[in-house]
Amino acid sequence: MNFSENNIKQNNYNPILGQADYYLFILVSILVIMSMIFSYSLTVYTVEFFGYERYHFFLRQFVVGVASIAIMWFLSKSDPAKILGKIGMFCFVFFFALMVVMPILPGFLVTESGGANRWIRLPGFSLSPVEFFKIGFVYFISWSFNRKVLNQPKKGLIGDTIILAPYFLFFMIVVFIIAFLQKDLGQVVLLGAILVVLIIFANRSFKIFLALGGLAVIGVVGLIIAAPHRIKRIHSWWSMVQDGILSVLPSSFETYLRIDDLPEPYQVSYSLKAINNGGFFGQGIGLGDVKLGFLSEVHTDFVLAGITEELGLLGLAFIAFIILMIIWRIFKISRRVENKIYHLFTVSVALMIIVAFIINSYGISGMIPIKGIAVPFLSYGGSSMLAMSIAIGLVLSISRTIRFDFKVKNG
């Protein structure tokens, strides 16, 4: 256990670190291993179409997966008092600076996607700074809230706004960098959701949440209007859901809300076909059909659809169960730690997983527009998995500080 000196003296608890939560380690490792398997199974058409070597995607995901498991294991053996602050602040400062300079870096150092520079080119692979910045962001907010917000009494709308104003201003800078320069609205939604939940944990005035809700709606609408590709994505999504939504609304709404001749939501329609083809038990690993040229992002953004076609709804339920168990283990750790920074940080990591999984699963099923958020530990790609392995490794390290039932005897 690793408490502050005052807590140790006050409670007479032995400051010896305990064992990490290895159930959490095993659960995450299961998803990492599954990602290796499906990086081979789901990419057979992509390999053939682009002329890659047969194990091109598998070997890369295997290396990243093994490295991720090793990172989690190494961090689980570490003292959070020695590593959390250093890793958290490094990710916050370094990767924020990297995102700021990415628009002006020469073309041979960056990889463009959707008209924006999102990846740094390194020998053999590309790195997405925003994935690592998220760890730094949630650590910085946890650390700063502990110093300046948690102990402040409620002060009403104006008082709480003054207290939280620096965080709002910084978040606006983050929105500009990620949503405008990198054109990645999904990551902004994820970070915004985490920030709002942490404000709730900080016990602020209810009025501040109403104000934040209104500003969030206005902000998201503004970001959508400012980007033509997002408007097209909304139109594509609306073409799928407008019949169902308008059927439960008064007929007068149809005049204003129905839009004819909308583009077909190609990717989502084939995602739904893949899910339907899987049935309950699936077609078997390697036997899916929709991945054969119809669903181009089946190993990344649509990995859940590809897995469902091969493993069926039973396989999808298994994945959802593993995700829920991971979240439950993290919340259990968060509830039992006494250090407030550790508490907020672990809650934030759980929220990163929850929000990302919901955004992706809702997107591939057509419930919300596609946001391009990776499924934690399952989607193909090194940056997301390595970043999340660092986050889970830090949570495992924090789990070593959980308070046990033995005390130091006086005298």
Number of C-alpha atoms within 10 A of each C-alpha: 21 23 21 12 9 9 14 15 11 8 11 14 19 18 17 12 21 17 16 22 19 14 13 21 21 13 15 25 19 14 19 24 18 17 26 24 17 24 27 22 21 28 27 18 17 19 16 12 11 8 10 12 9 14 15 14 23 20 14 17 25 20 12 20 27 14 16 25 22 14 19 24 21 15 23 25 18 19 19 24 15 9 13 24 16 13 17 24 18 16 24 21 14 14 22 20 13 16 22 16 11 22 16 9 13 9 13 9 13 21 18 12 11 10 10 17 21 24 21 20 15 11 5 6 12 17 19 22 22 26 19 24 24 26 26 26 26 24 27 20 20 24 20 14 22 19 13 11 19 18 11 15 13 15 13 13 16 12 15 19 19 12 15 17 12 11 16 15 11 11 17 14 13 19 23 16 21 21 20 15 17 22 23 20 19 20 22 21 19 19 20 16 17 22 21 14 15 22 19 14 13 18 14 24 19 13 14 19 16 12 12 14 13 11 12 15 11 11 14 15 12 11 19 17 12 12 13 11 13 18 15 15 16 16 19 21 22 23 17 18 13 15 12 9 12 15 11 8 10 8 10 9 11 15 8 8 12 13 12 7 7 14 14 14 20 11 19 23 16 20 29 18 17 28 25 16 20 26 16 18 16 23 18 14 17 19 15 21 19 21 27 17 14 16 24 17 20 27 27 20 24 29 27 26 30 30 31 30 33 29 25 24 19 15 19 22 14 13 19 13 12 17 21 15 16 22 21 14 21 24 18 15 23 25 15 14 22 18 17 16 22 26 21 24 27 30 25 29 23 23 22 23 20 18 21 21 19 13 22 25 22 15 21 25 20 21 15 17 21 24 20 19 24 24 24 24 27 28 27 29 23 22 19 22 26 22 24 23 27 23 29 27 28 30 31 30 27 33 30 23 26 22 20 12 6 9 12 11 8 5 3
